[in-house]
Amino acid sequence: MAKAANIKIKLLSTADTGYFYVTSKNSRTKTDKMVMRKYDPVAKKHVEFKESKIK
């Protein structure tokens, strides 16, 4: 069976609050780890979110 092109990933806050977003990405075109700057409501500011695996 073929591997899916889109996979679910977890974007974990670098502010160490434990807050995360769940999104998907195309694993064939975006092979590197995703890093986005998004709002963390626990820290009440915009911080970087880095990709981690969903357990």
Secondary structure, DSSP 8 states (H G I E B T S, - for coil): ----SEEEEEEEETTSS--EEEEEEETTT--S--EEEEEETTTTEEEEEEEE---
